[in-house]
Amino acid sequence: MPGISDTLAAQAVTFEIERLEVTQLSDGSQLREYSTGNRDALPTELDGVPILMTQQERMEYGVRGDKLAWKFISDGDGENPLVDARDRVTWTDHRDEEWTARVTARSYYIGSPTTGIFQWLGEEVSTEVTGGGSIDEEVEFGEI
């Protein structure tokens, strides 16, 4: 990735970017769906680097609780990918762990537009229950 240090480039992954679309149903409820198709002509895949935020950055950007939070850096293939709070980002790290983050701050140039490097912020997506539902989980205890 041009403009990004070799150290960061070695940590690059491919982000899949999906946009939220909310549909109001006739019964008054909402259907909330993330899809790459909702981004229309905007990029749905980008190479970049997820960087875990420090405690200081978490405080600065208002991340609360125990959720993980990242700064995402990408060259955007030369253009601002226009990632914003309607989007979520999914990627697989180098340990084959899959992560999903909802975007909390839109993409912007780092430095100046001539650098061609963009950053956006996101925090870990946890299991969410909507519509008054509940999560039932069966837990088995075994020997340690």
N, C-alpha and C positions, 0 to 999 in steps of 0.2 A: 504494500500500500504506500504509494508515494507520499512523502511528507511526514510519515510516522516513523519513529525510531525503529531500528532493527529489533530491539528488545520487545517493543510493543507489537510489532508486526508478527513476531514469532508466536504471540498469544492470540492471533486473530482467529475468529470464528465466523460462521455465516449466520446472520440474524434473519429470521423470518418475521416480517412486520404485518400485522393484521389490524384492521380498523373496526371499531364497534359501530354497529348499526342498531338502533332501537326502533322497534315497530310497536305501535299502540294497537292492541287487539280489541275486538268488539266488546269483550267482557270487562274492559278497563285495565287489564293487566298488560304487561310489556314483555315483548320477546327481545332479548338482548343477545346479539350474535356477533362474534368476532370472525372476520373472514378477510383473506387477502383480496378478494374481489371487491370489497368495500373501499379499497384504496384507489380504485379506478386506474388512472394512468400513472400514479405514483409508484415508486419502487416497492416491491414486496420482499426482496432479498438484498442484503448488503453485507459485505465483509467489514468487520470491525472488531473492536476490542472492548469487552466489558471489564470495567475496573471497579472493584468494591470500594464503596465510600469509606472514608475514615470516620471515626466518631465525631470529629470536629465538623466534617462535611455533612454528616447526618443531622447534626444540630442546626447548621447553617441553612440546610434545605428543608428542614421541618419533618424529617423522617421520624416517626414515633414507633415505640414498641420494639419488638424483636425482629421485625422484618429486615431482610437483607436489602441493600440499596446499591445501585451502580451508577457510574458515569459511563456512558456509551460513546465511543469515539470511532468515527468512520471517515473515509475520504469521500463517501457519498457518490463514488464514480464521477467526481467533478462537480456535482450539483447538490444543493441542499435537498436532502431526502424528504423534507417537510413532515417529519415525525412529530406528532403532538399528543395531547392528553386523550384523544380518542383511540389511540393505538396501544397495542401490546406487542412485546418483542419476545420471541422464543429462540433459544439457541442450545446447542449441545457443546459442553466444554471438552477440554482435552482428556478428561477422565471419564468421558461418555455419560456425564450427568446432564439431564435436560433441565433447563431453567426457563421460567416465564416471568416477565416483569411488565407491569403496567407503566406506561410512560407518565411521568409527573411534571416534566418540563420539556417544552418543544425543542427541536433541533436548532442549533445556531452555530455560526462560524466561531471557531476558536482563533483568536487573534484578529485577522482581517480576511475579507473574502478571497484575497490572493493566495492564502495558505491552502484553501480547499479542504480543510479539516473541520469536521462538524462534531458537536457534542450534544447529547440529550441525556436526561436523567430518568431513572425508573426505580420502582421498588417491587420486591417480590410479591407475586400473586399467591395468596393463600386460598384455601378452600372457602368459597363463599356460599352461603345459603340465602336464597331469596324467596320471596313469596310465602313466608311462614313455614317453610319446610324444615326438615331436620336431617341430620346425618346420623345414621345408625351404623355403628362399626362393631363387628364381632371381634373380640380380642381373645386369642388363645395364649395361655401361659405355658411355657415349657421349661425344661431344665436348663440351667445356665452352666 
